[in-house]
């Protein structure tokens, strides 16, 4: 009879974190400065943090105007919430990178 296989590592949400929740946490996503990129990023974040303050959004265009960095600071409630936001951001084809 075979033994159950144990995972090599724990899921990311189970890994220890240095953050103490709740906490203020900036989320930055960068993509081409076209159309409604900022609105898309804000909508993705709002799905997971519906009560974030619109005043906590900052935009920064690259020197050539080709790229736009959108930073949204939220009151993060958990590691799972942050993981879900980053998964949705990186799944969007217009987001080049998120941190």
LUMROGU-197525 format. One record per residue (C-alpha): x, z, y. Coordinates in steps of 0.02 Angstrom, whole numbers, plus 32768, in hexadecimal, padded with zeros to 4 digits. Each point is the difference from the previous one (the first is absolute). Layout:
<recs>
XZY;...
</recs>
This chain:
<recs>
800080008000;80457FD280AC;8020807D8089;7FAB7FE980AA;80707FAD807F;802A806B8095;800F7FAC80AA;80AF7FEE8048;7FC9804280A7;7F6C80508054;7F887F99806A;80327FF780B8;7F6F806F8033;803F80897F8B;80B37FFB8042;8033808F8071;7FF87FE380BB;805380528095;7F647FE88068;7F8A8091801F;7F4C7FC5800D;7FA37FEC806F;80817FB58076;80127F7E8088;80477F637FAE;802D7F58804F;7FDE7F637F9A;80527F5E8038;7FD57F517FC6;80547F60803B;7FC27F4E7FF6;7FF57F5F8063;7FBB801A80B0;7F6B7F8F7FDE;7F4680158016;7FB880A57FCA;8098804A7FA7;7FF580A7805C;7F45800D7FDF;801E7FE07F46;8082808A7FF4;7F8F8079805D;7F6D7FD57F8D;806980207F65;803980A98041;7F50802C8039;7FBF7FE97F4D;806A80937FCA;8004806680A2;7F597FDC8054;801480828088;80AA7FCF8045;80107FF680BD;800A7F4E8047;807680458084;807C801D7F71;801C7F447FEB;80987FAB804D;80317F4A7FFB;80AD7FB78014;80257F478004;80AA7FBB7FD0;806D7FBB808B;7FD27F4E7FCF;7F48802A7FEF;7FF97FC67F4A;7FE680AC7FB0;7F8F80928025;801C80B47FC8;7F64806B7FFB;801780BD7FF5;7F6A806D7FD9;801880BC7FFF;7F83805B7F94;7FDF80B27FCA;80337FE97F4A;7FA1806C7F85;805E7FDA7F5E;80877F9A7FAC;7F767FA07FA4;7FB47FCD80A7;80A87FBE803F;80217FA57F5B;7F557FAA800C;80217FC880B3;80AA7FB77FD3;7FB97FA97F66;7F797FAC8069;807A7FD08089;807E7FB37F8A;7F747FA47FA3;7FCE7FA780A1;80557F568009;801B800D80BC;806380A37FF7;80B97FD77FED;803480B57FEC;7FBA80AF8015;805580A78015;
</recs>
